[in-house]
Every structure is written in C-alpha cells, then in structure tokens.
Amino acid sequence: MRWKISHGGHDPRQIDLLAVIALLVLIVAGFVYMTHDSIVPPTTAFIVPSQSVRW
C-alpha cells in the first residue's frame, strides 16, 4: 500500500515519526525517574519535647 501524500497537509509518516519519538522520550523519562535514587538526608534527629521545659 502506498502512502498518499497530500500537497496541502502533513505527511502521515512525519506524524507517526513524531509520535514514536515522543513515546520513546516518555519511556526513557519514566525509566530514569523510577530508577533514580533519591537523595537521603543524613541521619535526622527526632526531637522529643520535654514536659519540664517552660517557654
């Protein structure tokens, strides 16, 4: 089957190519997002307020 390229519009192959590139970008971005190690802050101290402290 041949492609019918109209002179007034876009070539359907260009739209397909852009869609494939967009999907690849989304897949790569999702993969990088899911495998990215979040930066864990160093040990954080949990401060327990004392009942004897008066403000």
N, CA, C and O atoms as a GROMACS GRO file, in nm:
protein
  220
    1MET      N    1   0.084  -0.119   0.000
    1MET     CA    2   0.000   0.000   0.000
    1MET      C    3   0.088   0.124   0.000
    1MET      O    4   0.177   0.137   0.084
    2ARG      N    5   0.064   0.213  -0.090
    2ARG     CA    6   0.143   0.334  -0.099
    2ARG      C    7   0.085   0.443  -0.010
    2ARG      O    8  -0.035   0.448   0.017
    3TRP      N    9   0.175   0.530   0.034
    3TRP     CA   10   0.132   0.647   0.112
    3TRP      C   11   0.076   0.751   0.016
    3TRP      O   12   0.133   0.777  -0.089
    4LYS      N   13  -0.034   0.808   0.054
    4LYS     CA   14  -0.092   0.916  -0.025
    4LYS      C   15  -0.053   1.048   0.041
    4LYS      O   16  -0.105   1.084   0.147
    5ILE      N   17   0.036   1.116  -0.022
    5ILE     CA   18   0.085   1.242   0.033
    5ILE      C   19   0.006   1.356  -0.030
    5ILE      O   20   0.012   1.379  -0.151
    6SER      N   21  -0.066   1.425   0.055
    6SER     CA   22  -0.141   1.539   0.004
    6SER      C   23  -0.051   1.662   0.004
    6SER      O   24   0.037   1.676   0.090
    7HIS      N   25  -0.072   1.748  -0.090
    7HIS     CA   26   0.013   1.866  -0.102
    7HIS      C   27  -0.023   1.973   0.000
    7HIS      O   28   0.060   2.059   0.031
    8GLY      N   29  -0.144   1.970   0.053
    8GLY     CA   30  -0.184   2.075   0.146
    8GLY      C   31  -0.162   2.042   0.292
    8GLY      O   32  -0.159   2.132   0.376
    9GLY      N   33  -0.147   1.914   0.326
    9GLY     CA   34  -0.137   1.876   0.466
    9GLY      C   35  -0.002   1.816   0.501
    9GLY      O   36   0.094   1.824   0.425
   10HIS      N   37   0.002   1.757   0.620
   10HIS     CA   38   0.125   1.695   0.667
   10HIS      C   39   0.134   1.553   0.613
   10HIS      O   40   0.034   1.487   0.586
   11ASP      N   41   0.255   1.508   0.599
   11ASP     CA   42   0.281   1.371   0.560
   11ASP      C   43   0.250   1.281   0.680
   11ASP      O   44   0.302   1.306   0.789
   12PRO      N   45   0.167   1.179   0.665
   12PRO     CA   46   0.134   1.092   0.779
   12PRO      C   47   0.257   1.025   0.840
   12PRO      O   48   0.258   0.993   0.958
   13ARG      N   49   0.360   1.005   0.761
   13ARG     CA   50   0.482   0.944   0.814
   13ARG      C   51   0.552   1.037   0.911
   13ARG      O   52   0.613   0.990   1.007
   14GLN      N   53   0.544   1.168   0.888
   14GLN     CA   54   0.605   1.263   0.981
   14GLN      C   55   0.533   1.259   1.115
   14GLN      O   56   0.597   1.264   1.220
   15ILE      N   57   0.401   1.252   1.112
   15ILE     CA   58   0.324   1.247   1.236
   15ILE      C   59   0.354   1.117   1.310
   15ILE      O   60   0.369   1.118   1.432
   16ASP      N   61   0.364   1.006   1.238
   16ASP     CA   62   0.399   0.878   1.300
   16ASP      C   63   0.538   0.883   1.362
   16ASP      O   64   0.559   0.833   1.472
   17LEU      N   65   0.631   0.944   1.291
   17LEU     CA   66   0.768   0.955   1.342
   17LEU      C   67   0.771   1.039   1.469
   17LEU      O   68   0.838   1.003   1.566
   18LEU      N   69   0.700   1.151   1.470
   18LEU     CA   70   0.694   1.235   1.590
   18LEU      C   71   0.630   1.161   1.707
   18LEU      O   72   0.673   1.176   1.821
   19ALA      N   73   0.527   1.081   1.679
   19ALA     CA   74   0.462   1.004   1.785
   19ALA      C   75   0.557   0.899   1.842
   19ALA      O   76   0.560   0.878   1.964
   20VAL      N   77   0.634   0.833   1.758
   20VAL     CA   78   0.729   0.733   1.805
   20VAL      C   79   0.838   0.798   1.889
   20VAL      O   80   0.876   0.745   1.993
   21ILE      N   81   0.888   0.912   1.844
   21ILE     CA   82   0.991   0.983   1.921
   21ILE      C   83   0.936   1.028   2.056
   21ILE      O   84   1.005   1.018   2.157
   22ALA      N   85   0.813   1.078   2.058
   22ALA     CA   86   0.752   1.122   2.184
   22ALA      C   87   0.736   1.003   2.279
   22ALA      O   88   0.761   1.016   2.399
   23LEU      N   89   0.694   0.888   2.228
   23LEU     CA   90   0.680   0.770   2.313
   23LEU      C   91   0.815   0.724   2.368
   23LEU      O   92   0.825   0.686   2.484
   24LEU      N   93   0.917   0.728   2.285
   24LEU     CA   94   1.049   0.690   2.333
   24LEU      C   95   1.099   0.785   2.443
   24LEU      O   96   1.157   0.740   2.542
   25VAL      N   97   1.075   0.913   2.425
   25VAL     CA   98   1.115   1.010   2.527
   25VAL      C   99   1.040   0.984   2.658
   25VAL      O  100   1.100   0.990   2.765
   26LEU      N  101   0.911   0.956   2.650
   26LEU     CA  102   0.832   0.927   2.770
   26LEU      C  103   0.880   0.799   2.839
   26LEU      O  104   0.886   0.794   2.962
   27ILE      N  105   0.912   0.697   2.762
   27ILE     CA  106   0.960   0.573   2.821
   27ILE      C  107   1.094   0.592   2.890
   27ILE      O  108   1.114   0.544   3.001
   28VAL      N  109   1.185   0.663   2.825
   28VAL     CA  110   1.316   0.688   2.885
   28VAL      C  111   1.303   0.775   3.009
   28VAL      O  112   1.369   0.749   3.110
   29ALA      N  113   1.218   0.878   3.004
   29ALA     CA  114   1.199   0.964   3.120
   29ALA      C  115   1.138   0.887   3.237
   29ALA      O  116   1.178   0.906   3.352
   30GLY      N  117   1.042   0.800   3.208
   30GLY     CA  118   0.983   0.718   3.314
   30GLY      C  119   1.084   0.622   3.374
   30GLY      O  120   1.086   0.602   3.496
   31PHE      N  121   1.168   0.562   3.289
   31PHE     CA  122   1.269   0.470   3.339
   31PHE      C  123   1.370   0.542   3.428
   31PHE      O  124   1.406   0.492   3.535
   32VAL      N  125   1.414   0.659   3.385
   32VAL     CA  126   1.510   0.736   3.465
   32VAL      C  127   1.446   0.780   3.596
   32VAL      O  128   1.511   0.778   3.700
   33TYR      N  129   1.319   0.820   3.592
   33TYR     CA  130   1.250   0.862   3.713
   33TYR      C  131   1.236   0.747   3.813
   33TYR      O  132   1.254   0.766   3.933
   34MET      N  133   1.202   0.628   3.762
   34MET     CA  134   1.180   0.514   3.852
   34MET      C  135   1.311   0.457   3.908
   34MET      O  136   1.310   0.403   4.018
   35THR      N  137   1.420   0.469   3.836
   35THR     CA  138   1.547   0.412   3.883
   35THR      C  139   1.635   0.515   3.951
   35THR      O  140   1.742   0.481   4.002
   36HIS      N  141   1.593   0.639   3.955
   36HIS     CA  142   1.673   0.744   4.017
   36HIS      C  143   1.671   0.726   4.168
   36HIS      O  144   1.565   0.715   4.229
   37ASP      N  145   1.789   0.723   4.228
   37ASP     CA  146   1.799   0.712   4.374
   37ASP      C  147   1.775   0.849   4.435
   37ASP      O  148   1.845   0.945   4.404
   38SER      N  149   1.676   0.856   4.521
   38SER     CA  150   1.650   0.984   4.586
   38SER      C  151   1.760   1.010   4.688
   38SER      O  152   1.813   0.917   4.750
   39ILE      N  153   1.793   1.134   4.704
   39ILE     CA  154   1.899   1.172   4.797
   39ILE      C  155   1.843   1.161   4.938
   39ILE      O  156   1.750   1.233   4.976
   40VAL      N  157   1.900   1.071   5.015
   40VAL     CA  158   1.855   1.051   5.152
   40VAL      C  159   1.934   1.145   5.241
   40VAL      O  160   2.057   1.145   5.239
   41PRO      N  161   1.863   1.227   5.319
   41PRO     CA  162   1.937   1.317   5.407
   41PRO      C  163   2.011   1.238   5.514
   41PRO      O  164   1.971   1.126   5.548
   42PRO      N  165   2.118   1.294   5.567
   42PRO     CA  166   2.190   1.224   5.673
   42PRO      C  167   2.097   1.204   5.793
   42PRO      O  168   1.986   1.257   5.797
   43THR      N  169   2.142   1.128   5.886
   43THR     CA  170   2.058   1.092   5.999
   43THR      C  171   1.994   1.217   6.061
   43THR      O  172   2.063   1.312   6.098
   44THR      N  173   1.866   1.212   6.070
   44THR     CA  174   1.794   1.324   6.128
   44THR      C  175   1.758   1.289   6.272
   44THR      O  176   1.720   1.176   6.302
   45ALA      N  177   1.768   1.384   6.357
   45ALA     CA  178   1.737   1.362   6.498
   45ALA      C  179   1.590   1.391   6.521
   45ALA      O  180   1.536   1.492   6.474
   46PHE      N  181   1.526   1.302   6.592
   46PHE     CA  182   1.387   1.323   6.629
   46PHE      C  183   1.386   1.388   6.766
   46PHE      O  184   1.427   1.328   6.865
   47ILE      N  185   1.340   1.511   6.771
   47ILE     CA  186   1.343   1.587   6.896
   47ILE      C  187   1.212   1.563   6.970
   47ILE      O  188   1.103   1.590   6.920
   48VAL      N  189   1.227   1.510   7.092
   48VAL     CA  190   1.110   1.487   7.175
   48VAL      C  191   1.103   1.601   7.275
   48VAL      O  192   1.195   1.620   7.354
   49PRO      N  193   0.996   1.678   7.273
   49PRO     CA  194   0.987   1.788   7.368
   49PRO      C  195   0.969   1.736   7.511
   49PRO      O  196   0.894   1.641   7.536
   50SER      N  197   1.038   1.798   7.600
   50SER     CA  198   1.029   1.758   7.740
   50SER      C  199   0.912   1.831   7.805
   50SER      O  200   0.879   1.944   7.769
   51GLN      N  201   0.851   1.764   7.902
   51GLN     CA  202   0.737   1.825   7.970
   51GLN      C  203   0.782   1.926   8.074
   51GLN      O  204   0.702   2.007   8.120
   52SER      N  205   0.908   1.923   8.109
   52SER     CA  206   0.957   2.014   8.214
   52SER      C  207   1.002   2.148   8.157
   52SER      O  208   1.034   2.239   8.234
   53VAL      N  209   1.006   2.163   8.026
   53VAL     CA  210   1.051   2.288   7.966
   53VAL      C  211   0.939   2.388   7.968
   53VAL      O  212   0.827   2.357   7.929
   54ARG      N  213   0.969   2.510   8.014
   54ARG     CA  214   0.868   2.616   8.017
   54ARG      C  215   0.912   2.723   7.918
   54ARG      O  216   1.028   2.765   7.918
   55TRP      N  217   0.821   2.766   7.836
   55TRP     CA  218   0.854   2.865   7.734
   55TRP      C  219   0.826   3.002   7.782
   55TRP      O  220   0.847   3.099   7.710
   0.00000   0.00000   0.00000
